[in-house]
């Protein structure tokens, strides 16, 4: 028909970002970039929408023994708390280079607390608790005759972890809190198994679990007990506490003792270092 109007449809394209950094793995739907030590995530050419798992370092287990300096006192060690665990969903990550910090696990050569983990200023979690200081998950309750008998347990930080378990008289010390549950006596709280698909795709975690609490020390040589899911360190009797598995954010095992005043000092196990994983759709990137 004469005089008819015609239209031309414009085609718009959205620029997809490119991403580098960490160890790249994938499953059928997602790419995963895993950071087991501090490094950089680089996003360029657009904004990335991603899910970010951030696990802080776990706290060390409490020591056991008879200390003589600066004064004589008795200590029976609880399990260390797991590092703070959190997944930040649908996070917008604009083009930039981001410093990835993977927190160290606590140890007695430097600090008993675990260190925080973060993705720049976008996301962070708090290191696990130990001894007298709370953390992402709380340390268990131990015994210290110069601090009113028992000390702890730590409460943990809401949204990041759970409380430690209680001291049970002369038998066991409390286990540290884990990402999925509070500690008990003597077991550490369970780590979370809700992200087993992440664990499978990245070959991380412990049997599909992350951030378990450390087991409390066993007093008077009580029998061993099953520890938490998530590779927290095992509690011990008059020997060094068990170390947590690296890159799980789990807490270290505590040390229990008898009433033998000849007992030397044994230190709690180290907390596990943290972990950062950035997951995004395969279709979201160039």
VOPAGU-2260 file (C-alpha; in pm, 1 decimal, decimal comma):
REM VOPAGU-2260
SITE   aa  ch    i         X         Y         Z
SITE  UNK   A    0       0,0       0,0       0,0
SITE  UNK   A    1     128,3     339,8     -98,1
SITE  UNK   A    2     259,8     547,5     190,7
SITE  UNK   A    3     298,5     250,9     429,4
SITE  UNK   A    4     549,7     293,7     710,6
SITE  UNK   A    5     842,1      55,9     745,7
SITE  UNK   A    6    1050,1     -18,8    1058,2
SITE  UNK   A    7    1398,8    -153,0    1105,0
SITE  UNK   A    8    1458,0    -353,7    1424,3
SITE  UNK   A    9    1786,6    -270,4    1594,4
SITE  UNK   A   10    1989,9    -555,1    1734,6
SITE  UNK   A   11    2166,5    -499,6    2066,2
SITE  UNK   A   12    2441,2    -717,5    2206,4
SITE  UNK   A   13    2547,0    -729,8    2571,0
SITE  UNK   A   14    2916,7    -757,3    2634,5
SITE  UNK   A   15    3010,0   -1063,3    2836,1
SITE  UNK   A   16    3304,9   -1045,8    3075,3
SITE  UNK   A   17    3617,2   -1257,3    3076,0
SITE  UNK   A   18    3752,6   -1396,3    3402,9
SITE  UNK   A   19    4098,3   -1512,7    3512,3
SITE  UNK   A   20    4254,9   -1626,7    3836,5
SITE  UNK   A   21    4254,7   -1931,6    4060,3
SITE  UNK   A   22    4218,9   -2290,8    3941,4
SITE  UNK   A   23    3950,3   -2329,8    3675,6
SITE  UNK   A   24    3719,6   -2634,7    3681,4
SITE  UNK   A   25    3364,2   -2692,8    3563,8
SITE  UNK   A   26    3056,6   -2909,9    3568,7
SITE  UNK   A   27    2772,6   -2923,2    3316,0
SITE  UNK   A   28    2641,2   -2578,3    3410,9
SITE  UNK   A   29    2904,9   -2375,6    3593,0
SITE  UNK   A   30    3265,8   -2264,9    3587,6
SITE  UNK   A   31    3444,2   -2263,7    3924,1
SITE  UNK   A   32    3753,5   -2066,0    4015,9
SITE  UNK   A   33    3913,2   -2204,6    4331,0
SITE  UNK   A   34    4164,4   -2019,0    4547,6
SITE  UNK   A   35    4357,3   -2221,6    4806,0
SITE  UNK   A   36    4599,7   -1937,2    4876,7
SITE  UNK   A   37    4585,9   -1560,8    4843,6
SITE  UNK   A   38    4589,5   -1435,0    4483,6
SITE  UNK   A   39    4382,7   -1220,3    4243,8
SITE  UNK   A   40    4053,7   -1258,3    4060,1
SITE  UNK   A   41    4041,4   -1045,6    3744,7
SITE  UNK   A   42    3713,4    -957,7    3570,6
SITE  UNK   A   43    3728,0    -756,0    3247,9
SITE  UNK   A   44    3489,6    -646,4    2973,5
SITE  UNK   A   45    3170,7    -642,9    3179,5
SITE  UNK   A   46    3011,3    -724,1    3513,1
SITE  UNK   A   47    3017,0   -1085,5    3633,2
SITE  UNK   A   48    2728,9   -1231,5    3834,8
SITE  UNK   A   49    2861,5   -1510,2    4055,3
SITE  UNK   A   50    2805,6   -1713,5    4369,4
SITE  UNK   A   51    3099,5   -1685,4    4607,1
SITE  UNK   A   52    3194,8   -1934,6    4878,2
SITE  UNK   A   53    3421,4   -1773,2    5137,9
SITE  UNK   A   54    3564,9   -1983,8    5424,1
SITE  UNK   A   55    3796,4   -1835,1    5686,2
SITE  UNK   A   56    4077,7   -2024,5    5857,6
SITE  UNK   A   57    3979,9   -2246,2    6151,5
SITE  UNK   A   58    4091,3   -2182,6    6508,5
SITE  UNK   A   59    4357,4   -2388,3    6685,7
SITE  UNK   A   60    4265,3   -2639,2    6953,1
SITE  UNK   A   61    4338,3   -2557,6    7317,1
SITE  UNK   A   62    4655,2   -2676,7    7488,1
SITE  UNK   A   63    4666,3   -2914,6    7783,7
SITE  UNK   A   64    4911,6   -2937,5    8070,8
SITE  UNK   A   65    5053,3   -2765,3    8374,6
SITE  UNK   A   66    5203,2   -2427,8    8295,0
SITE  UNK   A   67    5459,7   -2277,6    8532,6
SITE  UNK   A   68    5517,2   -1931,4    8385,4
SITE  UNK   A   69    5423,5   -1664,9    8479,3
SITE  UNK   A   70    5247,9   -1876,2    8745,0
SITE  UNK   A   71    5140,5   -2237,8    8783,7
SITE  UNK   A   72    4804,7   -2326,9    8636,6
SITE  UNK   A   73    4614,8   -2618,4    8485,4
SITE  UNK   A   74    4460,7   -2612,9    8140,8
SITE  UNK   A   75    4250,8   -2873,6    7962,4
SITE  UNK   A   76    4199,6   -2782,3    7598,4
SITE  UNK   A   77    3880,5   -2756,1    7396,8
SITE  UNK   A   78    3839,5   -2792,4    7022,8
SITE  UNK   A   79    3894,8   -2492,2    6796,8
SITE  UNK   A   80    3600,4   -2335,4    6617,6
SITE  UNK   A   81    3564,5   -2360,8    6241,5
SITE  UNK   A   82    3632,1   -2050,3    6037,0
SITE  UNK   A   83    3335,5   -1846,1    5928,5
SITE  UNK   A   84    3152,3   -2006,5    5635,2
SITE  UNK   A   85    2925,6   -1816,6    5399,7
SITE  UNK   A   86    2803,8   -1832,2    5039,0
SITE  UNK   A   87    2724,3   -1494,2    4883,7
SITE  UNK   A   88    2465,4   -1559,6    4611,8
SITE  UNK   A   89    2424,1   -1365,1    4285,6
SITE  UNK   A   90    2706,2   -1124,0    4365,8
SITE  UNK   A   91    2772,8    -851,8    4106,6
SITE  UNK   A   92    3145,0    -826,4    4038,0
SITE  UNK   A   93    3229,1    -526,5    3813,8
SITE  UNK   A   94    3537,0    -523,0    3590,6
SITE  UNK   A   95    3842,4    -490,7    3815,7
SITE  UNK   A   96    4118,2    -690,2    3980,8
SITE  UNK   A   97    4017,4    -822,9    4323,7
SITE  UNK   A   98    4255,3    -937,2    4594,3
SITE  UNK   A   99    4154,7   -1281,3    4715,7
SITE  UNK   A  100    4263,0   -1341,2    5075,8
SITE  UNK   A  101    4260,5   -1699,3    5200,2
SITE  UNK   A  102    4289,3   -1703,6    5576,9
SITE  UNK   A  103    4547,4   -1915,2    5756,5
SITE  UNK   A  104    4445,8   -2166,1    6020,2
SITE  UNK   A  105    4533,5   -2083,6    6379,3
SITE  UNK   A  106    4846,1   -2232,3    6536,3
SITE  UNK   A  107    5049,6   -2185,2    6851,1
SITE  UNK   A  108    5359,3   -2054,6    6673,1
SITE  UNK   A  109    5177,9   -1732,8    6580,0
SITE  UNK   A  110    4814,0   -1697,3    6684,1
SITE  UNK   A  111    4551,1   -1939,9    6802,4
SITE  UNK   A  112    4274,5   -1771,8    6603,6
SITE  UNK   A  113    4206,4   -1844,5    6239,1
SITE  UNK   A  114    4245,0   -1557,0    5992,1
SITE  UNK   A  115    3966,1   -1400,5    5788,5
SITE  UNK   A  116    3910,6   -1470,4    5417,9
SITE  UNK   A  117    3774,3   -1222,9    5164,6
SITE  UNK   A  118    3713,7   -1122,4    4803,5
SITE  UNK   A  119    3830,1    -762,5    4802,2
SITE  UNK   A  120    3564,9    -558,3    4981,0
SITE  UNK   A  121    3279,9    -761,0    4828,9
SITE  UNK   A  122    3264,7   -1053,6    5070,4
SITE  UNK   A  123    3443,4   -1168,6    5385,5
SITE  UNK   A  124    3420,7   -1413,3    5675,5
SITE  UNK   A  125    3579,7   -1425,2    6022,3
SITE  UNK   A  126    3847,4   -1665,2    6145,8
SITE  UNK   A  127    3758,0   -1948,6    6384,3
SITE  UNK   A  128    3763,2   -1904,0    6762,2
SITE  UNK   A  129    4015,3   -2047,4    7004,8
SITE  UNK   A  130    4100,0   -2027,1    7375,9
SITE  UNK   A  131    3949,2   -1700,9    7513,7
SITE  UNK   A  132    3839,7   -1539,3    7187,9
SITE  UNK   A  133    3527,0   -1604,8    6983,4
SITE  UNK   A  134    3528,4   -1641,5    6604,5
SITE  UNK   A  135    3322,0   -1742,3    6300,5
SITE  UNK   A  136    3235,1   -2057,9    6492,0
SITE  UNK   A  137    3302,4   -2061,4    6863,0
SITE  UNK   A  138    3568,5   -2261,4    7044,8
SITE  UNK   A  139    3457,9   -2534,7    7283,3
SITE  UNK   A  140    3459,5   -2502,2    7661,0
SITE  UNK   A  141    3779,1   -2606,3    7836,6
SITE  UNK   A  142    3913,4   -2586,9    8190,0
SITE  UNK   A  143    4148,9   -2327,2    8334,4
SITE  UNK   A  144    4180,2   -2297,0    8711,5
SITE  UNK   A  145    4284,4   -1930,2    8689,4
SITE  UNK   A  146    3977,0   -1831,2    8490,5
SITE  UNK   A  147    3700,9   -1949,1    8720,2
SITE  UNK   A  148    3735,8   -2318,2    8637,5
SITE  UNK   A  149    3585,8   -2341,3    8290,2
SITE  UNK   A  150    3636,6   -2100,6    7998,1
SITE  UNK   A  151    3414,4   -2062,1    7696,1
SITE  UNK   A  152    3238,4   -2184,4    7498,8
SITE  UNK   A  153    3234,4   -1926,0    7222,1
SITE  UNK   A  154    2900,1   -1835,3    7069,9
SITE  UNK   A  155    3006,3   -1805,4    6705,4
SITE  UNK   A  156    2896,3   -1529,7    6467,1
SITE  UNK   A  157    2536,2   -1549,3    6336,2
SITE  UNK   A  158    2529,5   -1636,1    5967,8
SITE  UNK   A  159    2888,4   -1767,5    5974,1
SITE  UNK   A  160    2900,8   -2049,0    6228,7
SITE  UNK   A  161    2782,9   -2203,6    6553,4
SITE  UNK   A  162    2869,1   -2222,5    6921,1
SITE  UNK   A  163    3120,6   -2453,8    7081,6
SITE  UNK   A  164    3027,9   -2741,2    7311,4
SITE  UNK   A  165    3042,8   -2753,7    7691,4
SITE  UNK   A  166    3303,8   -2903,7    7922,3
SITE  UNK   A  167    3171,1   -3227,3    8073,6
SITE  UNK   A  168    3335,0   -3247,9    8414,1
SITE  UNK   A  169    3654,6   -3450,3    8419,1
SITE  UNK   A  170    3581,5   -3662,3    8111,3
SITE  UNK   A  171    3590,6   -3444,6    7801,2
SITE  UNK   A  172    3638,4   -3087,9    7689,8
SITE  UNK   A  173    3397,0   -2918,8    7452,6
SITE  UNK   A  174    3426,2   -2950,6    7076,9
SITE  UNK   A  175    3442,8   -2641,6    6857,5
SITE  UNK   A  176    3142,8   -2519,1    6663,9
SITE  UNK   A  177    3103,9   -2606,2    6297,0
SITE  UNK   A  178    2932,3   -2447,0    5999,3
SITE  UNK   A  179    2622,0   -2668,1    6027,6
SITE  UNK   A  180    2595,7   -2741,9    6400,6
SITE  UNK   A  181    2716,3   -2648,1    6747,1
SITE  UNK   A  182    2989,3   -2848,9    6915,3
SITE  UNK   A  183    2915,2   -3105,8    7184,5
SITE  UNK   A  184    3130,6   -3288,1    7437,8
SITE  UNK   A  185    3376,7   -3381,2    7302,2
SITE  UNK   A  186    3287,5   -3372,5    6933,4
SITE  UNK   A  187    3317,7   -3073,3    6706,2
SITE  UNK   A  188    3006,3   -2944,0    6536,7
SITE  UNK   A  189    2944,6   -3078,8    6189,6
SITE  UNK   A  190    3066,0   -2895,3    5886,4
SITE  UNK   A  191    2818,0   -2820,2    5610,7
SITE  UNK   A  192    2745,7   -3078,2    5343,5
SITE  UNK   A  193    2503,3   -2855,0    5155,2
SITE  UNK   A  194    2759,2   -2770,1    4887,7
SITE  UNK   A  195    2878,9   -3116,1    4793,7
SITE  UNK   A  196    2833,2   -3032,0    4424,0
SITE  UNK   A  197    3091,9   -2755,7    4467,9
SITE  UNK   A  198    3321,6   -2998,1    4647,4
SITE  UNK   A  199    3290,3   -3253,8    4366,7
SITE  UNK   A  200    3350,6   -3001,3    4088,5
SITE  UNK   A  201    3655,9   -2848,7    4258,3
SITE  UNK   A  202    3796,4   -3152,0    4445,1
SITE  UNK   A  203    3788,2   -2959,5    4773,9
SITE  UNK   A  204    3638,8   -3013,3    5117,9
SITE  UNK   A  205    3642,4   -3341,9    5307,5
SITE  UNK   A  206    3393,2   -3596,9    5181,9
SITE  UNK   A  207    3173,1   -3313,5    5055,9
SITE  UNK   A  208    3188,4   -3117,8    5384,2
SITE  UNK   A  209    3343,1   -2785,0    5480,2
SITE  UNK   A  210    3422,9   -2610,4    5811,5
SITE  UNK   A  211    3386,0   -2869,5    6086,6
SITE  UNK   A  212    3468,2   -2796,4    6449,3
SITE  UNK   A  213    3772,4   -2943,5    6623,6
SITE  UNK   A  214    3725,2   -3219,1    6879,6
SITE  UNK   A  215    3777,9   -3141,1    7247,5
SITE  UNK   A  216    4061,5   -3306,3    7439,2
SITE  UNK   A  217    3998,8   -3631,4    7629,3
SITE  UNK   A  218    4073,4   -3614,3    8001,6
SITE  UNK   A  219    4191,8   -3915,2    8203,9
SITE  UNK   A  220    4251,4   -4107,3    7880,9
SITE  UNK   A  221    3886,1   -4149,1    7794,4
SITE  UNK   A  222    3819,2   -4345,8    7477,4
SITE  UNK   A  223    3831,5   -4178,2    7140,4
SITE  UNK   A  224    3511,9   -4044,4    6986,9
SITE  UNK   A  225    3390,0   -3978,5    6635,4
SITE  UNK   A  226    3476,7   -3625,8    6526,6
SITE  UNK   A  227    3270,7   -3390,2    6312,1
SITE  UNK   A  228    3212,0   -3403,9    5940,6
SITE  UNK   A  229    3439,9   -3150,6    5778,0
SITE  UNK   A  230    3786,3   -3273,8    5881,6
SITE  UNK   A  231    3823,4   -3096,7    6215,0
SITE  UNK   A  232    4127,5   -3203,3    6415,7
SITE  UNK   A  233    4096,4   -3494,7    6660,2
SITE  UNK   A  234    4119,5   -3433,1    7032,6
SITE  UNK   A  235    4395,7   -3609,4    7224,4
SITE  UNK   A  236    4504,9   -3722,4    7568,7
SITE  UNK   A  237    4846,4   -3595,0    7685,6
SITE  UNK   A  238    4975,3   -3560,9    7331,2
SITE  UNK   A  239    4956,5   -3295,5    7060,7
SITE  UNK   A  240    4608,1   -3224,6    6929,3
SITE  UNK   A  241    4521,3   -3328,7    6575,5
SITE  UNK   A  242    4554,6   -3078,9    6292,6
SITE  UNK   A  243    4255,1   -2994,0    6076,8
SITE  UNK   A  244    4269,9   -3063,2    5703,5
SITE  UNK   A  245    4401,0   -2768,9    5498,2
SITE  UNK   A  246    4159,9   -2556,2    5292,2
SITE  UNK   A  247    3854,5   -2676,4    5483,8
SITE  UNK   A  248    3835,6   -2396,7    5743,4
SITE  UNK   A  249    3798,0   -2661,4    6015,6
SITE  UNK   A  250    3908,8   -2627,2    6378,6
SITE  UNK   A  251    4205,5   -2799,7    6542,4
SITE  UNK   A  252    4179,0   -3066,0    6813,2
SITE  UNK   A  253    4220,5   -2986,0    7181,5
SITE  UNK   A  254    4436,6   -3162,0    7440,5
SITE  UNK   A  255    4310,1   -3336,0    7754,2
SITE  UNK   A  256    4515,1   -3431,1    8060,2
SITE  UNK   A  257    4488,9   -3626,1    8385,5
SITE  UNK   A  258    4576,0   -3492,2    8730,8
SITE  UNK   A  259    4941,5   -3586,2    8696,0
SITE  UNK   A  260    5136,2   -3272,4    8782,0
SITE  UNK   A  261    5439,9   -3412,0    8603,3
SITE  UNK   A  262    5257,9   -3379,0    8271,1
SITE  UNK   A  263    5441,4   -3150,5    8026,0
SITE  UNK   A  264    5255,6   -2899,6    7811,1
SITE  UNK   A  265    5103,9   -3023,2    7485,7
SITE  UNK   A  266    4968,0   -2781,9    7229,6
SITE  UNK   A  267    4639,7   -2804,6    7045,1
SITE  UNK   A  268    4618,3   -2893,1    6678,0
SITE  UNK   A  269    4632,1   -2633,6    6403,6
SITE  UNK   A  270    4317,8   -2505,6    6237,2
SITE  UNK   A  271    4269,4   -2570,9    5867,6
SITE  UNK   A  272    4338,6   -2289,4    5622,6
SITE  UNK   A  273    4044,2   -2127,7    5445,8
SITE  UNK   A  274    3912,9   -2141,5    5090,4
SITE  UNK   A  275    3750,4   -1912,9    4832,8
SITE  UNK   A  276    3548,9   -2040,3    4535,2
SITE  UNK   A  277    3380,8   -1821,1    4272,4
SITE  UNK   A  278    3110,2   -1998,5    4067,8
SITE  UNK   A  279    2933,4   -1859,7    3761,2
SITE  UNK   A  280    2725,1   -1982,8    3469,8
SITE  UNK   A  281    2917,4   -2095,4    3162,9
SITE  UNK   A  282    2681,4   -1884,8    2953,4
SITE  UNK   A  283    2768,6   -1570,8    3154,5
SITE  UNK   A  284    3120,1   -1528,0    3015,1
SITE  UNK   A  285    3280,5   -1472,1    2681,0
